[in-house]
Amino acid sequence: MDVSNSLTNAKKYLGLASLFLALGATADVVLLYTPKGHFFDDTYAYLKHISAARLMMGSALGIIAIPFTILGVRALEIMVNKAEIKRIKNIILGFIGVGVLVHFLFGLTGLSYHLKSLEPFQIISIWLLRSCSVLLLVLHVWMNILLYRLTQKHQNMPSFLQYINPFSIYLGIVLFYVLYPVSITRMLVVAGLNLAYLTYFLLLFGGIKAVDQT
């Protein structure tokens, strides 16, 4: 398969992954957004302001959408040596798995504020959600360090993505929310991780196009 066809296939995988990331971002807003939210409150008390229907719908959509973002890894495998992508692939798989679990736990924790039958599970679900959220952020940072190194080594990876990566994009979204805590930034921050990777994949898609045409 020549380089042009390989990059075309990579674009297809990136496009599909981006669609599922957009669905995941939508799921995050359905699951977590509330005008009364203090989204970095580790008691997750803001979830009581979200209806049970939204909690179940947002949780389910996230659980369905997130695993398909692995298609983005397939694009990276096409662009670089498969042996080099193996380590980052394992981190991404862990990130996706924990992301699915976090969506489930957000739904369970939120429902524990609405359903008396789930109240006995509230303490343990909050503890698990805190722990998994920390693990998710650790994997996020680790994965972006590996992406940074990968971008430095391969000409098919646009060089500007060394600095405009999911970590820096997510940090920008969080800072924007901290400085301007209004409705739109509240929506952005709850969907922050999915939006960060969506933006990265779209930039990578555009970067591949630029490389392909040179």
TIROMAR-80362 format. One record per atom (N, C-alpha, C): residue in three letters; chain; atom name; x, y, z. Coordinates in steps of 0.2 Angstrom, whole numbers, plus 2048, in hexadecimal, padded with zeros to 3 digits. Layout:
N
[ALA A CA [X Y Z]];
...
! end
This chain:
214
[MET A N [804 7FA 800]];
[MET A CA [800 800 800]];
[MET A C [804 806 800]];
[ASP A N [803 80B 7FB]];
[ASP A CA [808 811 7FB]];
[ASP A C [806 816 801]];
[VAL A N [80A 81B 801]];
[VAL A CA [809 820 807]];
[VAL A C [803 823 806]];
[SER A N [801 825 800]];
[SER A CA [7FB 829 7FF]];
[SER A C [7F5 825 801]];
[ASN A N [7F4 81F 7FF]];
[ASN A CA [7EF 81B 802]];
[ASN A C [7EF 819 809]];
[SER A N [7F5 819 80C]];
[SER A CA [7F5 818 813]];
[SER A C [7F3 81E 817]];
[LEU A N [7F4 824 815]];
[LEU A CA [7F2 82A 818]];
[LEU A C [7EB 82B 817]];
[THR A N [7E8 829 811]];
[THR A CA [7E1 829 810]];
[THR A C [7DD 825 815]];
[ASN A N [7E0 81F 816]];
[ASN A CA [7DD 81A 81B]];
[ASN A C [7DD 81D 822]];
[ALA A N [7E3 820 824]];
[ALA A CA [7E4 823 82A]];
[ALA A C [7DE 828 82B]];
[LYS A N [7DD 82C 826]];
[LYS A CA [7D8 832 827]];
[LYS A C [7D1 82F 828]];
[LYS A N [7D0 829 825]];
[LYS A CA [7C9 826 826]];
[LYS A C [7C8 824 82D]];
[TYR A N [7CD 821 830]];
[TYR A CA [7CD 81F 837]];
[TYR A C [7CC 825 83C]];
[LEU A N [7D0 82A 83A]];
[LEU A CA [7D0 830 83E]];
[LEU A C [7C9 833 83E]];
[GLY A N [7C6 833 838]];
[GLY A CA [7BF 836 837]];
[GLY A C [7BA 832 83B]];
[LEU A N [7BA 82B 83B]];
[LEU A CA [7B6 827 83F]];
[LEU A C [7B7 828 846]];
[ALA A N [7BD 828 848]];
[ALA A CA [7BF 829 850]];
[ALA A C [7BC 830 852]];
[SER A N [7BD 835 84D]];
[SER A CA [7BA 83C 84F]];
[SER A C [7B3 83C 850]];
[LEU A N [7AF 838 84C]];
[LEU A CA [7A8 838 84D]];
[LEU A C [7A6 835 854]];
[PHE A N [7A9 830 856]];
[PHE A CA [7A8 82D 85C]];
[PHE A C [7AA 831 862]];
[LEU A N [7AF 835 861]];
[LEU A CA [7B1 83A 866]];
[LEU A C [7AC 83F 867]];
[ALA A N [7A9 841 861]];
[ALA A CA [7A4 847 861]];
[ALA A C [79E 844 865]];
[LEU A N [79C 83D 864]];
[LEU A CA [797 83A 868]];
[LEU A C [799 83A 86F]];
[GLY A N [79F 838 871]];
[GLY A CA [7A1 838 878]];
[GLY A C [7A1 83F 87B]];
[ALA A N [7A2 844 877]];
[ALA A CA [7A2 84B 87A]];
[ALA A C [79B 84D 87B]];
[THR A N [796 84B 877]];
[THR A CA [78F 84C 878]];
[THR A C [78D 848 87E]];
[ALA A N [78F 842 87F]];
[ALA A CA [78D 83E 885]];
[ALA A C [78F 841 88B]];
[ASP A N [795 844 88B]];
[ASP A CA [798 847 891]];
[ASP A C [793 84D 893]];
[VAL A N [791 851 88E]];
[VAL A CA [78D 857 890]];
[VAL A C [786 854 892]];
[VAL A N [783 84F 88F]];
[VAL A CA [77D 84C 892]];
[VAL A C [77E 84A 899]];
[LEU A N [783 846 89A]];
[LEU A CA [785 843 8A0]];
[LEU A C [786 848 8A6]];
[LEU A N [78A 84D 8A4]];
[LEU A CA [78D 851 8AA]];
[LEU A C [78B 859 8AA]];
[TYR A N [789 85B 8A5]];
[TYR A CA [788 863 8A5]];
[TYR A C [782 865 8A9]];
[THR A N [783 86A 8AD]];
[THR A CA [77E 86D 8B1]];
[THR A C [780 874 8B2]];
[PRO A N [77C 879 8B2]];
[PRO A CA [77E 880 8B3]];
[PRO A C [780 881 8BA]];
[LYS A N [77E 87D 8BF]];
[LYS A CA [780 87D 8C6]];
[LYS A C [787 879 8C7]];
[GLY A N [78A 876 8C2]];
[GLY A CA [78F 872 8C3]];
[GLY A C [796 875 8C6]];
[HIS A N [799 872 8CB]];
[HIS A CA [7A0 874 8CD]];
[HIS A C [7A4 86D 8CB]];
[PHE A N [7A6 86D 8C5]];
[PHE A CA [7A8 867 8C2]];
[PHE A C [7AE 864 8C4]];
[PHE A N [7B2 867 8C9]];
[PHE A CA [7B8 865 8CC]];
[PHE A C [7B7 863 8D3]];
[ASP A N [7B1 863 8D5]];
[ASP A CA [7AF 861 8DC]];
[ASP A C [7AF 859 8DC]];
[ASP A N [7B3 856 8E0]];
[ASP A CA [7B4 84F 8E0]];
[ASP A C [7AF 84B 8E4]];
[THR A N [7AA 84F 8E7]];
[THR A CA [7A4 84B 8E9]];
[THR A C [79F 84A 8E4]];
[TYR A N [7A0 84D 8DE]];
[TYR A CA [79B 84C 8D9]];
[TYR A C [794 84E 8DA]];
[ALA A N [793 853 8DF]];
[ALA A CA [78C 854 8E1]];
[ALA A C [788 858 8DC]];
[TYR A N [78B 85B 8D7]];
[TYR A CA [788 85E 8D1]];
[TYR A C [784 859 8CD]];
[LEU A N [785 853 8CE]];
[LEU A CA [781 84E 8CA]];
[LEU A C [77A 84D 8CC]];
[LYS A N [779 84F 8D2]];
[LYS A CA [772 84F 8D5]];
[LYS A C [76D 854 8D1]];
[HIS A N [770 859 8CE]];
[HIS A CA [76C 85D 8CA]];
[HIS A C [76B 85B 8C3]];
[ILE A N [76D 855 8C1]];
[ILE A CA [76C 852 8BA]];
[ILE A C [767 84C 8BB]];
[SER A N [763 84C 8B6]];
[SER A CA [75D 847 8B7]];
[SER A C [760 840 8B6]];
[ALA A N [75C 83B 8B9]];
[ALA A CA [75E 834 8B8]];
[ALA A C [75E 832 8B1]];
[ALA A N [75A 835 8AD]];
[ALA A CA [759 833 8A5]];
[ALA A C [760 835 8A2]];
[ARG A N [762 83B 8A3]];
[ARG A CA [768 83E 8A0]];
[ARG A C [76E 83A 8A2]];
[LEU A N [76E 838 8A9]];
[LEU A CA [774 835 8AB]];
[LEU A C [775 82E 8A8]];
[MET A N [76F 82A 8A7]];
[MET A CA [76F 824 8A4]];
[MET A C [771 825 89C]];
[MET A N [76E 829 899]];
[MET A CA [76F 82A 892]];
[MET A C [776 82C 891]];
[GLY A N [779 831 894]];
[GLY A CA [780 834 893]];
[GLY A C [785 82E 895]];
[SER A N [784 82A 89A]];
[SER A CA [788 825 89C]];
[SER A C [788 820 897]];
[ALA A N [782 81E 894]];
[ALA A CA [782 819 88F]];
[ALA A C [785 81B 888]];
[LEU A N [784 821 886]];
[LEU A CA [787 824 880]];
[LEU A C [78E 824 881]];
[GLY A N [791 826 886]];
[GLY A CA [798 826 887]];
[GLY A C [79B 81F 887]];
[ILE A N [798 81A 88A]];
[ILE A CA [79A 813 88A]];
[ILE A C [79A 810 883]];
[ILE A N [795 812 87F]];
[ILE A CA [795 80F 878]];
[ILE A C [79A 813 874]];
[ALA A N [79B 819 875]];
[ALA A CA [79F 81D 870]];
[ALA A C [7A7 81C 871]];
[ILE A N [7A9 81D 878]];
[ILE A CA [7B0 81D 879]];
[ILE A C [7B4 817 876]];
[PRO A N [7B2 811 877]];
[PRO A CA [7B6 80C 874]];
[PRO A C [7B8 80C 86D]];
[PHE A N [7B4 810 869]];
[PHE A CA [7B5 810 861]];
[PHE A C [7BA 815 860]];
[THR A N [7BC 819 865]];
[THR A CA [7C2 81E 864]];
[THR A C [7C9 81A 863]];
[ILE A N [7C9 814 864]];
[ILE A CA [7CF 810 862]];
[ILE A C [7D0 810 85B]];
[LEU A N [7CB 812 857]];
[LEU A CA [7CD 813 850]];
[LEU A C [7D2 818 84E]];
[GLY A N [7D3 81D 853]];
[GLY A CA [7D8 822 852]];
[GLY A C [7DF 81E 853]];
[VAL A N [7E0 819 857]];
[VAL A CA [7E6 815 857]];
[VAL A C [7E8 812 851]];
[ARG A N [7E2 80F 84E]];
[ARG A CA [7E3 80C 847]];
[ARG A C [7E7 811 842]];
[ALA A N [7E4 817 842]];
[ALA A CA [7E7 81C 83E]];
[ALA A C [7EF 81D 840]];
[LEU A N [7F0 81E 846]];
[LEU A CA [7F7 81F 848]];
[LEU A C [7FC 819 846]];
[GLU A N [7F9 813 846]];
[GLU A CA [7FC 80D 844]];
[GLU A C [7FE 80D 83D]];
[ILE A N [7FA 810 839]];
[ILE A CA [7FB 811 832]];
[ILE A C [801 816 830]];
[MET A N [801 81B 835]];
[MET A CA [805 821 833]];
[MET A C [80C 81F 836]];
[VAL A N [80D 81B 83B]];
[VAL A CA [814 81A 83E]];
[VAL A C [815 812 83E]];
[ASN A N [81B 810 840]];
[ASN A CA [81D 809 841]];
[ASN A C [818 806 847]];
[LYS A N [815 800 845]];
[LYS A CA [811 7FD 84A]];
[LYS A C [814 7FB 850]];
[ALA A N [81B 7FA 850]];
[ALA A CA [81E 7F8 856]];
[ALA A C [81F 7FE 85B]];
[GLU A N [820 804 858]];
[GLU A CA [820 80A 85C]];
[GLU A C [81A 80C 85F]];
[ILE A N [814 80A 85C]];
[ILE A CA [80E 80C 85E]];
[ILE A C [80B 807 863]];
[LYS A N [80E 802 864]];
[LYS A CA [80C 7FC 869]];
[LYS A C [80B 7FF 870]];
[ARG A N [810 803 872]];
[ARG A CA [810 805 879]];
[ARG A C [80B 80A 87A]];
[ILE A N [80A 80F 876]];
[ILE A CA [805 814 876]];
[ILE A C [7FE 811 876]];
[LYS A N [7FE 80C 871]];
[LYS A CA [7F7 808 871]];
[LYS A C [7F5 805 877]];
[ASN A N [7F9 802 87B]];
[ASN A CA [7F7 800 881]];
[ASN A C [7F5 805 886]];
[ILE A N [7F8 80B 886]];
[ILE A CA [7F6 810 88A]];
[ILE A C [7EF 813 888]];
[ILE A N [7EE 813 882]];
[ILE A CA [7E8 816 87F]];
[ILE A C [7E2 811 881]];
[LEU A N [7E3 80A 880]];
[LEU A CA [7DE 805 882]];
[LEU A C [7DD 806 889]];
[GLY A N [7E2 807 88E]];
[GLY A CA [7E0 808 895]];
[GLY A C [7DC 80E 896]];
[PHE A N [7DE 814 892]];
[PHE A CA [7DA 81A 893]];
[PHE A C [7D3 819 891]];
[ILE A N [7D2 816 88B]];
[ILE A CA [7CB 814 889]];
[ILE A C [7C7 810 88E]];
[GLY A N [7CA 80B 891]];
[GLY A CA [7C7 807 895]];
[GLY A C [7C5 80B 89C]];
[VAL A N [7C9 80F 89E]];
[VAL A CA [7C8 813 8A4]];
[VAL A C [7C3 818 8A3]];
[GLY A N [7C3 81B 89D]];
[GLY A CA [7BE 81F 89B]];
[GLY A C [7B7 81D 89B]];
[VAL A N [7B6 816 898]];
[VAL A CA [7B0 813 898]];
[VAL A C [7AD 812 89F]];
[LEU A N [7B2 810 8A4]];
[LEU A CA [7B0 80F 8AB]];
[LEU A C [7AE 815 8AE]];
[VAL A N [7B2 81B 8AD]];
[VAL A CA [7B0 821 8B0]];
[VAL A C [7A9 823 8AE]];
[HIS A N [7A7 822 8A7]];
[HIS A CA [7A0 824 8A5]];
[HIS A C [79B 820 8A9]];
[PHE A N [79D 819 8AA]];
[PHE A CA [798 815 8AE]];
[PHE A C [797 818 8B5]];
[LEU A N [79D 81A 8B8]];
[LEU A CA [79D 81C 8BF]];
[LEU A C [79A 823 8C0]];
[PHE A N [79A 827 8BB]];
[PHE A CA [797 82D 8BB]];
[PHE A C [78F 82C 8BB]];
[GLY A N [78D 828 8B7]];
[GLY A CA [786 826 8B7]];
[GLY A C [784 823 8BD]];
[LEU A N [788 81E 8C0]];
[LEU A CA [786 81B 8C6]];
[LEU A C [786 820 8CC]];
[THR A N [78B 824 8CC]];
[THR A CA [78B 829 8D2]];
[THR A C [785 82E 8D1]];
[GLY A N [784 830 8CB]];
[GLY A CA [77E 835 8CB]];
[GLY A C [778 832 8CD]];
[LEU A N [777 82C 8CA]];
[LEU A CA [770 828 8CC]];
[LEU A C [770 827 8D3]];
[SER A N [775 826 8D7]];
[SER A CA [775 825 8DE]];
[SER A C [772 82B 8E2]];
[TYR A N [772 831 8DF]];
[TYR A CA [76F 837 8E2]];
[TYR A C [767 837 8E0]];
[HIS A N [765 833 8DC]];
[HIS A CA [75E 833 8DA]];
[HIS A C [75A 82D 8DC]];
[LEU A N [75E 827 8DD]];
[LEU A CA [75A 821 8DE]];
[LEU A C [75D 81E 8E5]];
[LYS A N [758 81D 8E9]];
[LYS A CA [75A 81B 8F0]];
[LYS A C [75D 814 8F0]];
[SER A N [75B 810 8EB]];
[SER A CA [75E 809 8EB]];
[SER A C [766 809 8EA]];
[LEU A N [768 80F 8E7]];
[LEU A CA [76F 810 8E5]];
[LEU A C [773 813 8EB]];
[GLU A N [770 816 8F0]];
[GLU A CA [773 81A 8F5]];
[GLU A C [779 816 8F8]];
[PRO A N [778 810 8FA]];
[PRO A CA [77D 80C 8FD]];
[PRO A C [784 80C 8F9]];
[PHE A N [783 80D 8F2]];
[PHE A CA [789 80C 8EE]];
[PHE A C [78C 813 8ED]];
[GLN A N [789 818 8F0]];
[GLN A CA [78C 81F 8EE]];
[GLN A C [793 820 8F0]];
[ILE A N [795 81E 8F6]];
[ILE A CA [79B 81F 8F9]];
[ILE A C [7A1 81C 8F5]];
[ILE A N [79F 815 8F3]];
[ILE A CA [7A4 811 8EF]];
[ILE A C [7A4 814 8E8]];
[SER A N [79F 816 8E5]];
[SER A CA [79F 818 8DE]];
[SER A C [7A3 81F 8DE]];
[ILE A N [7A2 823 8E3]];
[ILE A CA [7A6 82A 8E3]];
[ILE A C [7AD 828 8E3]];
[TRP A N [7AF 823 8E8]];
[TRP A CA [7B6 822 8E9]];
[TRP A C [7B9 81F 8E2]];
[LEU A N [7B5 81A 8DF]];
[LEU A CA [7B7 817 8D9]];
[LEU A C [7B8 81D 8D3]];
[LEU A N [7B3 821 8D3]];
[LEU A CA [7B3 826 8CE]];
[LEU A C [7B9 82B 8CF]];
[ARG A N [7BB 82D 8D5]];
[ARG A CA [7C1 831 8D7]];
[ARG A C [7C7 82D 8D4]];
[SER A N [7C8 827 8D6]];
[SER A CA [7CE 823 8D5]];
[SER A C [7CE 822 8CD]];
[CYS A N [7C9 821 8CA]];
[CYS A CA [7C9 820 8C2]];
[CYS A C [7CB 826 8BF]];
[SER A N [7C8 82C 8C1]];
[SER A CA [7C9 832 8BE]];
[SER A C [7D0 834 8BF]];
[VAL A N [7D4 833 8C4]];
[VAL A CA [7DB 834 8C5]];
[VAL A C [7DF 830 8C0]];
[LEU A N [7DD 829 8C0]];
[LEU A CA [7E0 825 8BB]];
[LEU A C [7E0 827 8B4]];
[LEU A N [7DA 82A 8B2]];
[LEU A CA [7D8 82C 8AC]];
[LEU A C [7DD 832 8AA]];
[LEU A N [7DE 836 8AF]];
[LEU A CA [7E2 83C 8AD]];
[LEU A C [7E9 83A 8AD]];
[VAL A N [7EC 835 8B1]];
[VAL A CA [7F2 833 8B1]];
[VAL A C [7F4 830 8AA]];
[LEU A N [7EF 82C 8A7]];
[LEU A CA [7F0 828 8A1]];
[LEU A C [7F0 82E 89B]];
[HIS A N [7EC 833 89C]];
[HIS A CA [7EB 838 897]];
[HIS A C [7F2 83C 897]];
[VAL A N [7F5 83D 89C]];
[VAL A CA [7FC 841 89C]];
[VAL A C [801 83C 899]];
[TRP A N [801 836 89B]];
[TRP A CA [806 831 899]];
[TRP A C [805 830 891]];
[MET A N [7FF 82F 88F]];
[MET A CA [7FE 82E 888]];
[MET A C [800 834 884]];
[ASN A N [7FF 83A 886]];
[ASN A CA [801 840 883]];
[ASN A C [809 841 882]];
[ILE A N [80C 83F 888]];
[ILE A CA [814 83F 887]];
[ILE A C [816 83A 882]];
[LEU A N [813 834 881]];
[LEU A CA [815 830 87C]];
[LEU A C [813 832 875]];
[LEU A N [80D 836 874]];
[LEU A CA [80B 839 86E]];
[LEU A C [810 83E 86C]];
[TYR A N [812 842 871]];
[TYR A CA [817 847 870]];
[TYR A C [81E 844 86D]];
[ARG A N [820 83F 870]];
[ARG A CA [826 83C 86D]];
[ARG A C [825 839 866]];
[LEU A N [81F 836 865]];
[LEU A CA [81D 833 85E]];
[LEU A C [81D 839 859]];
[THR A N [81A 83E 85B]];
[THR A CA [81A 844 856]];
[THR A C [821 846 854]];
[GLN A N [826 846 859]];
[GLN A CA [82C 849 857]];
[GLN A C [830 844 852]];
[LYS A N [82E 83E 852]];
[LYS A CA [832 839 84F]];
[LYS A C [830 837 848]];
[HIS A N [829 839 846]];
[HIS A CA [827 837 840]];
[HIS A C [824 83D 83B]];
[GLN A N [826 83D 835]];
[GLN A CA [824 842 830]];
[GLN A C [81D 842 82F]];
[ASN A N [81A 83C 82F]];
[ASN A CA [812 83C 82E]];
[ASN A C [80E 83F 833]];
[MET A N [811 840 839]];
[MET A CA [80E 844 83F]];
[MET A C [810 84B 83E]];
[PRO A N [80B 850 83D]];
[PRO A CA [80C 857 83D]];
[PRO A C [810 85A 843]];
[SER A N [815 85D 842]];
[SER A CA [819 85F 847]];
[SER A C [816 864 84C]];
[PHE A N [811 868 84A]];
[PHE A CA [80D 86C 84E]];
[PHE A C [80A 869 854]];
[LEU A N [808 862 853]];
[LEU A CA [805 85E 858]];
[LEU A C [809 85C 85E]];
[GLN A N [80F 85E 85D]];
[GLN A CA [813 85D 863]];
[GLN A C [811 861 869]];
[TYR A N [80E 867 867]];
[TYR A CA [80C 86C 86C]];
[TYR A C [805 86D 86D]];
[ILE A N [801 86C 867]];
[ILE A CA [7FA 86C 867]];
[ILE A C [7F8 865 867]];
[ASN A N [7F7 862 86D]];
[ASN A CA [7F5 85B 86E]];
[ASN A C [7F0 85B 873]];
[PRO A N [7ED 855 874]];
[PRO A CA [7E7 854 879]];
[PRO A C [7E8 857 880]];
[PHE A N [7EE 857 882]];
[PHE A CA [7F0 859 889]];
[PHE A C [7EF 861 889]];
[SER A N [7F2 864 884]];
[SER A CA [7F2 86C 884]];
[SER A C [7EB 86E 882]];
[ILE A N [7E8 86B 87E]];
[ILE A CA [7E1 86D 87C]];
[ILE A C [7DC 86C 882]];
[TYR A N [7DD 866 886]];
[TYR A CA [7D9 866 88C]];
[TYR A C [7DA 86B 891]];
[LEU A N [7E1 86C 892]];
[LEU A CA [7E3 871 897]];
[LEU A C [7E0 878 895]];
[GLY A N [7E0 87A 88F]];
[GLY A CA [7DD 880 88C]];
[GLY A C [7D6 880 88E]];
[ILE A N [7D2 87B 88D]];
[ILE A CA [7CB 87B 88E]];
[ILE A C [7C9 87C 896]];
[VAL A N [7CD 878 89A]];
[VAL A CA [7CD 879 8A1]];
[VAL A C [7CE 880 8A4]];
[LEU A N [7D3 883 8A1]];
[LEU A CA [7D5 88A 8A3]];
[LEU A C [7D0 88F 8A0]];
[PHE A N [7CD 88E 89A]];
[PHE A CA [7C8 892 898]];
[PHE A C [7C2 892 89C]];
[TYR A N [7C0 88C 89F]];
[TYR A CA [7BA 88B 8A4]];
[TYR A C [7BC 88F 8AA]];
[VAL A N [7C2 88E 8AD]];
[VAL A CA [7C4 891 8B3]];
[VAL A C [7C3 899 8B3]];
[LEU A N [7C6 89B 8AD]];
[LEU A CA [7C6 8A3 8AC]];
[LEU A C [7BF 8A5 8AA]];
[TYR A N [7BB 8A1 8A7]];
[TYR A CA [7B4 8A4 8A5]];
[TYR A C [7AF 89E 8A6]];
[PRO A N [7AD 89D 8AC]];
[PRO A CA [7A8 898 8AE]];
[PRO A C [7A1 899 8AC]];
[VAL A N [7A0 899 8A5]];
[VAL A CA [799 89B 8A2]];
[VAL A C [796 894 89F]];
[SER A N [790 894 89D]];
[SER A CA [78D 88E 89A]];
[SER A C [791 88B 895]];
[ILE A N [794 88E 890]];
[ILE A CA [797 88B 88B]];
[ILE A C [79E 888 88D]];
[THR A N [7A1 88B 892]];
[THR A CA [7A7 888 894]];
[THR A C [7A6 882 899]];
[ARG A N [7A0 882 89C]];
[ARG A CA [79E 87D 8A0]];
[ARG A C [79D 877 89C]];
[MET A N [79A 878 896]];
[MET A CA [799 872 891]];
[MET A C [79F 870 88F]];
[LEU A N [7A4 874 88D]];
[LEU A CA [7AA 872 88A]];
[LEU A C [7AE 86E 88F]];
[VAL A N [7AE 870 896]];
[VAL A CA [7B3 86D 89A]];
[VAL A C [7B0 866 89C]];
[VAL A N [7AA 865 89C]];
[VAL A CA [7A7 85E 89E]];
[VAL A C [7A9 859 898]];
[ALA A N [7A9 85C 892]];
[ALA A CA [7AB 858 88C]];
[ALA A C [7B2 859 88A]];
[GLY A N [7B6 85B 88F]];
[GLY A CA [7BD 85D 88D]];
[GLY A C [7C1 858 88A]];
[LEU A N [7C2 852 88D]];
[LEU A CA [7C6 84D 88B]];
[LEU A C [7C4 84B 884]];
[ASN A N [7BE 849 883]];
[ASN A CA [7BC 847 87C]];
[ASN A C [7BD 84D 877]];
[LEU A N [7BC 853 879]];
[LEU A CA [7BD 859 874]];
[LEU A C [7C4 859 873]];
[ALA A N [7C8 858 878]];
[ALA A CA [7D0 859 877]];
[ALA A C [7D2 854 872]];
[TYR A N [7D0 84E 872]];
[TYR A CA [7D2 848 86E]];
[TYR A C [7CF 849 867]];
[LEU A N [7C9 84C 867]];
[LEU A CA [7C5 84D 861]];
[LEU A C [7C9 853 85D]];
[THR A N [7CB 858 860]];
[THR A CA [7CF 85D 85D]];
[THR A C [7D5 85B 85A]];
[TYR A N [7D9 857 85E]];
[TYR A CA [7DF 854 85C]];
[TYR A C [7DE 850 856]];
[PHE A N [7D9 84B 856]];
[PHE A CA [7D8 847 850]];
[PHE A C [7D7 84B 84A]];
[LEU A N [7D3 850 84B]];
[LEU A CA [7D1 855 845]];
[LEU A C [7D7 858 842]];
[LEU A N [7DB 85B 847]];
[LEU A CA [7E2 85E 845]];
[LEU A C [7E6 859 842]];
[LEU A N [7E7 853 844]];
[LEU A CA [7EB 84E 841]];
[LEU A C [7E8 84C 83A]];
[PHE A N [7E1 84C 839]];
[PHE A CA [7DE 84B 833]];
[PHE A C [7E1 850 82E]];
[GLY A N [7E0 856 830]];
[GLY A CA [7E2 85C 82C]];
[GLY A C [7EA 85C 82A]];
[GLY A N [7EE 85A 82F]];
[GLY A CA [7F5 859 82F]];
[GLY A C [7F7 854 82A]];
[ILE A N [7F4 84E 82A]];
[ILE A CA [7F5 849 825]];
[ILE A C [7F4 84B 81E]];
[LYS A N [7EE 84F 81D]];
[LYS A CA [7EC 852 817]];
[LYS A C [7F2 856 814]];
[ALA A N [7F5 85B 819]];
[ALA A CA [7FA 85F 817]];
[ALA A C [800 85B 815]];
[VAL A N [802 856 819]];
[VAL A CA [808 852 817]];
[VAL A C [807 84E 810]];
[ASP A N [801 84C 810]];
[ASP A CA [7FF 848 80A]];
[ASP A C [800 84C 803]];
[GLN A N [7FE 852 804]];
[GLN A CA [7FE 857 7FE]];
[GLN A C [805 85A 7FC]];
[THR A N [80A 859 801]];
[THR A CA [810 85C 800]];
[THR A C [815 857 7FC]];
! end
